[in-house]
Amino acid sequence: MTIVITARIDEELAHEIEEYMKNFKVDRSTAIKMILSLGIRDWKTQKAIKIYKALARKPLTLAVGMNRAQCNMYAKKSLISRRIDKYTCVG
């Protein structure tokens, strides 16, 4: 099932989407879906890192933190290992 989402964006963001479309040779709808998927994936990764850091004092594995953040651990393990020191989490 699909739904329609409407949003107003500024010209600069529209230009960035146009560049993305040209780079990946996709239509606007596909480009926006791809960009949203990347953003949601990154948000879930940051959420997992926050959970992992917040619960670091307790016995917790990375797998449990990823599971609590509803992330696929194996797909994101390398990304997290590169970013875990970069993020600061507010408890």
C-alpha positions as CSV (number, residue, x, y, z in Angstrom):
1,M,0.0,0.0,0.0
2,T,1.3,3.4,-0.8
3,I,0.3,6.9,0.4
4,V,0.8,10.3,-1.1
5,I,3.0,12.8,0.8
6,T,3.1,16.5,-0.2
7,A,5.8,18.9,1.1
8,R,7.0,22.4,0.1
9,I,10.7,22.7,-0.2
10,D,13.0,25.6,-1.0
11,E,14.8,26.0,-4.4
12,E,18.1,24.9,-3.0
13,L,16.8,21.6,-1.8
14,A,14.9,21.1,-5.1
15,H,18.2,21.7,-6.9
16,E,19.9,19.0,-4.7
17,I,17.1,16.6,-5.6
18,E,17.6,17.3,-9.3
19,E,21.3,16.6,-9.0
20,Y,20.5,13.3,-7.2
21,M,18.1,12.4,-10.0
22,K,20.8,13.0,-12.6
23,N,23.4,11.2,-10.7
24,F,21.3,8.0,-10.2
25,K,19.3,8.4,-13.4
26,V,16.0,8.1,-11.7
27,D,12.8,10.1,-11.7
28,R,11.8,12.5,-9.0
29,S,9.6,10.1,-7.1
30,T,12.2,7.4,-7.0
31,A,14.9,9.9,-6.0
32,I,12.8,11.2,-3.1
33,K,12.0,7.7,-1.9
34,M,15.7,6.8,-2.0
35,I,16.7,10.0,-0.1
36,L,14.0,9.4,2.5
37,S,15.2,5.8,3.0
38,L,18.8,6.9,3.5
39,G,17.6,9.5,6.0
40,I,15.5,7.0,8.0
41,R,18.3,4.5,7.9
42,D,20.7,7.1,9.3
43,W,18.2,8.2,11.9
44,K,17.8,4.6,13.1
45,T,21.6,4.2,13.2
46,Q,21.9,7.4,15.4
47,K,19.1,6.1,17.6
48,A,20.9,2.8,18.1
49,I,24.1,4.6,19.0
50,K,22.3,6.7,21.5
51,I,20.7,3.6,23.1
52,Y,24.1,1.8,23.1
53,K,25.8,4.8,24.8
54,A,23.0,5.4,27.2
55,L,23.0,1.8,28.4
56,A,26.8,1.4,28.2
57,R,27.0,1.1,32.0
58,K,24.7,-1.9,31.9
59,P,25.6,-5.2,30.4
60,L,24.4,-4.6,26.8
61,T,25.7,-5.8,23.5
62,L,25.7,-3.9,20.3
63,A,23.2,-6.4,19.0
64,V,20.7,-5.6,21.8
65,G,21.1,-1.9,21.2
66,M,20.5,-2.3,17.5
67,N,17.5,-4.5,18.1
68,R,16.0,-1.9,20.5
69,A,16.4,0.7,17.8
70,Q,14.9,-1.6,15.2
71,C,18.0,-1.7,13.1
72,N,19.6,-4.5,11.1
73,M,22.8,-5.0,13.1
74,Y,24.8,-6.7,10.4
75,A,24.0,-4.1,7.8
76,K,25.0,-1.2,10.1
77,K,27.8,-2.7,12.2
78,S,30.6,-1.1,10.1
79,L,28.8,2.2,9.9
80,I,28.4,2.3,13.7
81,S,32.0,1.3,14.3
82,R,33.1,4.3,12.2
83,R,30.6,6.8,13.7
84,I,30.2,5.8,17.4
85,D,32.9,8.2,18.6
86,K,31.6,11.0,16.4
87,Y,28.1,11.3,17.9
88,T,27.4,12.8,21.2
89,C,24.2,11.7,22.8
90,V,22.0,13.7,25.1
91,G,20.5,11.4,27.8
